[in-house]
Amino acid sequence: MAELEAERAFLTTAQAALRRMYAEVVDREVQVIGGEDNDERFTNEANQRAKEMRTHALLDLPDVPLFFGRLDYEHGTIPDLDLDQIYIGRRHVHDGSGVPLVIDWRAPVSVPFYRATQSDRQRVLMRRRYGFSDHADMTGFEDEPLTGVVETDQGDAFLRAEIERPRTGPMRDIVATIQPEQDDLVRAPLHPSVCVQGAPGTGKTAVGLHRVAYLLYTERERLSRGGVVIVGPNRSFLSYIRKVLPALGEVDVRQITIDELLTRPTAAIDDSEAERLKGDARMADVLRRALWSYVGTPTEGVLYSKGSRRYRVHDYEVVDIVSDLRESTRYAPGRNALAQRIAHVVLVRMEERAESPDDRVQNAVARSKPVKDVLDSVWPRVLPEQILHRLFSDAGFLAQAAPTLSDEERTALLWSKSVRSWKSAKWSFADSVLLDELEDLIERRTGSLGHLVLDEAQDLSAMQLRALSRRCRTGSATVLGDLAQATTPWAAGSWEQVLGHLDKSDGVVAELDRGFRVPEQIINFAAKLLPAIAPTLSTPSGVRTVADALSIVAADESTLADEVVAGCKAALAGEGSVALIAADDQVERLRDAIAAAGLEVALIGETDDEIDTVRLVCVPATLAKGLEFDAVIVAEPAHIVAAEPRGLHRLYVVLTRAVTRLQIIHAEPLPGALG
């Protein structure tokens, strides 16, 4: 076909232009500013870093098509470019004279590719979408005229073909198939924050990642000052999404778990009730009361001597100063302010005697032994670890600080074994979040991220959200999740509560309920659980039906593993990625049975890198969230439910990981809602 060959030739031209742009950046020398002072050194480092980022952004990724669409406009629509036809891709590419060959999908002129319809053409005559192989070879194209009569919805047909294209390895971007309701969220302004309640298969994670790419395009200078961080639920999830932003040309975004963000070493493990309580919002008040209980009531004044002269600050004056300062600021600045306020009174006494003290004298008084003695007795130095150790080892102190907790709750928080000193205490991850809160109560954390993305945010506790808010005080946030998939016992609750704990109460909550990636039969089956796990949520709808998308196989205990192996073999006979998902304490045994049958298999969480190359992976149920596979085999749903208090929520997650087919194999009866 001559036109297809012409398009392939244009692709080759654009690729050559991108290589030229890359070479120009590589060959360009970074201007070095002479001198050794910090400002010049910082400027040189920043220039070098900018070159490295630009170089990475211009890499031609071999498995990522350079463009994916074309718009044919009415003549004269884009006078600035003097073009009536534009190619849309993941980055901007121009020829040697500056004429654009490919337009960045984030540019305003590209918006009609996602939003133009027959009823609102936005001066577009035709939209063309390209098909590519897994190696980015152009295989064909489909045209969607927006004028005249169109017999079928070609856009939906292309969307279905792209979603059902077999996959292996990490998540792919959806830049070629972003839908209008997704595009609204992707292109929403930086402020206010955006919260996306997304049912399974609605593309909420992809929306969040593409939103990051869009914001870096429109607000790069503003966001570069504080940076952008994506917080995911675990390393397996972050490994799965790691290639999306680089494919979109963005390489300077940090992707971490909340454990890594807090960076405190942890060695202890809490029981479920203690962990739930430590994540409760009431702990913020408990910690505040515990900290400020260290501030006492002065019983003596201060007598300061300078030569033969004596200057007295009476006890009632010190009492008034302490009372004024208590809880009016952070703990450490308050201690410093107490020393300065006492010193100021001494200076007033000096001036009353016709002396002329200056600031140096006031600072000397503030550092003097009489003032330090008062500080140490009334407003002592404390460390977060000292306070938390005392709270969890001293029942009386905990009762004093936690009147809002019941006796049973306070007992659950107390350590069962005494720990001699805070220096020898072993902290859990939940403790590290409380220590972070105390650290901020003592001394305010400085700096702020420009933008924070929280994925699977429904699982975060109130105290975790508060810790995240302290790192994004002046920035904005994109919050992604699904309340029906909240599997942690300490989950914060509604999205309004989540935004409140993040200190982003002005955030906008939007809902995505059209499941593009999960077939309708699977969504409808999983949705039977919603009345029990999330009765306030609307039932999601699927936009695709797939023949034989759902099958249920009854086995007995002795043949369960054999049925799982048979299911994996049948799935591998097709194309794309395959996952076996089972309860955490079953998955290794089933993996061993699959390997013994001669199948190549990897275990998520143990060998995350192999997800790039191995078609068949075994996934512990607790690590399935956010992942998706062409075919999924779920073993023993009842066992998944029984493994944890919110087991039905976990099962809902597991059942909605399949893009094409789901097979359920069980020996025990299915949970009642699914029967």
Stockholm file with secondary structure:
# STOCKHOLM 1.0

chainA/1-675         MAELEAERAFLTTAQAALRRMYAEVVDREVQVIGGEDNDERFTNEANQRAKEMRTHALLDLPDVPLFFGRLDYEHGTIPDLDLDQIYIGRRHVHDGSGVPLVIDWRAPVSVPFYRATQSDRQRVLMRRRYGFSDHADMTGFEDEPLTGVVETDQGDAFLRAEIERPRTGPMRDIVATIQPEQDDLVRAPLHPSVCVQGAPGTGKTAVGLHRVAYLLYTERERLSRGGVVIVGPNRSFLSYIRKVLPALGEVDVRQITIDELLTRPTAAIDDSEAERLKGDARMADVLRRALWSYVGTPTEGVLYSKGSRRYRVHDYEVVDIVSDLRESTRYAPGRNALAQRIAHVVLVRMEERAESPDDRVQNAVARSKPVKDVLDSVWPRVLPEQILHRLFSDAGFLAQAAPTLSDEERTALLWSKSVRSWKSAKWSFADSVLLDELEDLIERRTGSLGHLVLDEAQDLSAMQLRALSRRCRTGSATVLGDLAQATTPWAAGSWEQVLGHLDKSDGVVAELDRGFRVPEQIINFAAKLLPAIAPTLSTPSGVRTVADALSIVAADESTLADEVVAGCKAALAGEGSVALIAADDQVERLRDAIAAAGLEVALIGETDDEIDTVRLVCVPATLAKGLEFDAVIVAEPAHIVAAEPRGLHRLYVVLTRAVTRLQIIHAEPLPGALG
#=GR chainA/1-675 SS CHHHHHHHHHHHHHHHHHHHHHHHHHHSCCCCCCCCSHHHHHHHHHHHHHHHHHHHHTCCCTTSCSEEEEEEECTTSBTTTTBSEEEEESSCEECTTSCEEEEETTSGGGTHHHHCCSSSCTTEEEEEEEEECTTCCEEEEEEEESSSCCSSCHHHHHHHHHHTSCCCSSCCCCTTTCCHHHHHHHTSCSSSCEEEEECTTSCHHHHHHHHHHHHHHHSHHHHHHHCEEEEESSHHHHHHHTTHHHHTTCCCCEEEEHHHHHCCCCCCCCCHHHHHHHTSTHHHHHHHHHHHTTCCCCCSCEEEEETTEEEEECHHHHHHHHHHHTTTSCHHHHHHHHHHHHHHHHHHHHHHTTCCCCHHHHHHHHTSHHHHHHHHHHSCCCCHHHHHHHHHHCHHHHHHHCTTSCHHHHHHHSCSSCCSCGGGCCCCHHHHHHHHHHHHHHSCCCCCCSEEEESSGGGCCHHHHHHHHHTCSSSEEEEEECGGGCCCTTCCCSHHHHHHHTTCTTCEEEEECEESSSCHHHHHHHGGGHHHHCTTSCCCEESCCCTTCEEEEECCTTTHHHHHHHHHHHHHTSSSCEEEEECHHHHHHHHHHHHHTTCCCEETTTCGGGGGTCSEEEEEGGGCTTCCEEEEEEECHHHHHHTSTTHHHHHHHHHTCEEEEEEEEESSCCCGGGC
#=GC SS_cons         CHHHHHHHHHHHHHHHHHHHHHHHHHHSCCCCCCCCSHHHHHHHHHHHHHHHHHHHHTCCCTTSCSEEEEEEECTTSBTTTTBSEEEEESSCEECTTSCEEEEETTSGGGTHHHHCCSSSCTTEEEEEEEEECTTCCEEEEEEEESSSCCSSCHHHHHHHHHHTSCCCSSCCCCTTTCCHHHHHHHTSCSSSCEEEEECTTSCHHHHHHHHHHHHHHHSHHHHHHHCEEEEESSHHHHHHHTTHHHHTTCCCCEEEEHHHHHCCCCCCCCCHHHHHHHTSTHHHHHHHHHHHTTCCCCCSCEEEEETTEEEEECHHHHHHHHHHHTTTSCHHHHHHHHHHHHHHHHHHHHHHTTCCCCHHHHHHHHTSHHHHHHHHHHSCCCCHHHHHHHHHHCHHHHHHHCTTSCHHHHHHHSCSSCCSCGGGCCCCHHHHHHHHHHHHHHSCCCCCCSEEEESSGGGCCHHHHHHHHHTCSSSEEEEEECGGGCCCTTCCCSHHHHHHHTTCTTCEEEEECEESSSCHHHHHHHGGGHHHHCTTSCCCEESCCCTTCEEEEECCTTTHHHHHHHHHHHHHTSSSCEEEEECHHHHHHHHHHHHHTTCCCEETTTCGGGGGTCSEEEEEGGGCTTCCEEEEEEECHHHHHHTSTTHHHHHHHHHTCEEEEEEEEESSCCCGGGC
//
